[in-house]
Structure formats: structure tokens, C-alpha cells
Amino acid sequence: MGAIVNAVVTAEIGGPDEVDAAALAAARALMVKRLLAMPPHMGGGMLALTLLFEQSGLAHGGRPFSRLPVEAQAAMLQGWREAPVPFCRDFVDFYEKMGVFVYWSIIEEAGHHG
């Protein structure tokens, strides 16, 4: 789960040198906490999709998503974003919107602006 948040936030911000590492770590932790706190019928599905996504990296690069190089992670996210199956697109959309929102919320709360 943390690798997905890393990938979408880093892509949104413009690269690893632009990301506030402490805010990104806090965003990962908060996303995990929030997903685990979801009602079982929602959280269970998201956790299952997250595990499926993580393991589908084996088919794309021979390793789980979290262990793929950054470029391969970006390509895999793009593949799911463009997939004909709606839940794949929705999954990436969820992480993009929520991960980036949580990251910027943490930045703003801490008083950082870039």
C-alpha cells in the first residue's frame, strides 16, 4: 500500500526530489490507518485489490509492485489506469485522489508550502 502512495504522490508532485519525505511517510501511514478503519465491506475490498495490485507486479516485472523500479511502477499504474476493467481504473483513481489529498493535507497542516 505504501508503494502505491509513494508512486502516485511522487508522480503528482513532479519527482522524488520534490517530495517532502516526512509528509510522504505520514501520508502512507494515514492511508493504511484509514483503509484498515473502513467498514469491512469497503475496506476488505480495497485491501484485496491492493494485494492483487501488489502481486500483479510479478506479471509486469517479475517482482511485486513495491519492489519494481520507479519507471516500471509508473507503467503499471498507467496500465491499470487504462484497463478495460472498471475496478482497475477506479482503484488507481482512488489512490491518486486520496494519496495526493492526504499528502497535501499533511503539508498544509505542518505549515509547509513546497
FENFENHU-V182559 format. One record per helix or strand of 2 or more residues. SS is the DSSP state (@ for helix, = for strand). FROM is the first residue (numbers start at 1). LEN is the number of residues. If there is no record, write none. Layout:
SS FROM LEN
SS FROM LEN
This chain:
@ 2 12
@ 16 3
@ 21 17
@ 40 22
@ 65 3
@ 70 12
@ 86 25
